Amino acid sequence: MVLAPYLDELYLAAAGQGARLERPGHGLSRSLEVRGPVALEQALLATGFPYVRNETVDHNTRLVGDFLKARCHGVRRAGSAAIDLCHVAAGKLDGYWEWRLRPWDTAAGALIAREAGALVTDFHGTEVMIPTDHVLAAAPGLHPVMKDIIGPVLAAAANSKEGDHEQ
């Protein structure tokens, strides 16, 4: 469950049972399914920045630039990994990535996104039950495109002193 009271949104999922969006103040409820296929040029993406910004800020700002140079539709930053993952599930976002996360940032949102059909992996493309350190979530058709753009930055991070803290 992820609650966004300021949006009047309650996201719900259970393993193998799909995902739902409830809007209690409006009496609305609907099943969630990721949008797709979406070309990168039409994709609205999101990211976040860790609280300890000196650890990954250069890598993430490079990724923002790389996605914009690759002509994605836009990049947003809302501030909540859980809600960004839910917005991928709801089709409000097409993809999301972020560095340096913790299980409490991703556990509920990752399940909701997966139950809606998103691929939720680490930056290497490995599916993990609860993403930590870094997460990539997108519709199946967009996920490999995003992973390919992230790959060189991840490799650079692994070769730098900063990157040693990421792995």
Secondary structure, DSSP 8 states (H G I E B T S, - for coil): -EEEGGGTEEEEE-TTS-EEEEEGGGTEEEE--------GGG-EEEE---SSGGGTHHHHHHHHHHHHHTT-SEEE--S-HHHHHHHHHTTS-SEEEEES--HHHHHHHHHHHHHTT-EEE-TTS---SS--SEEEEE-TTTHHHHHHHHHHHHHHHHHSHHHHHH-
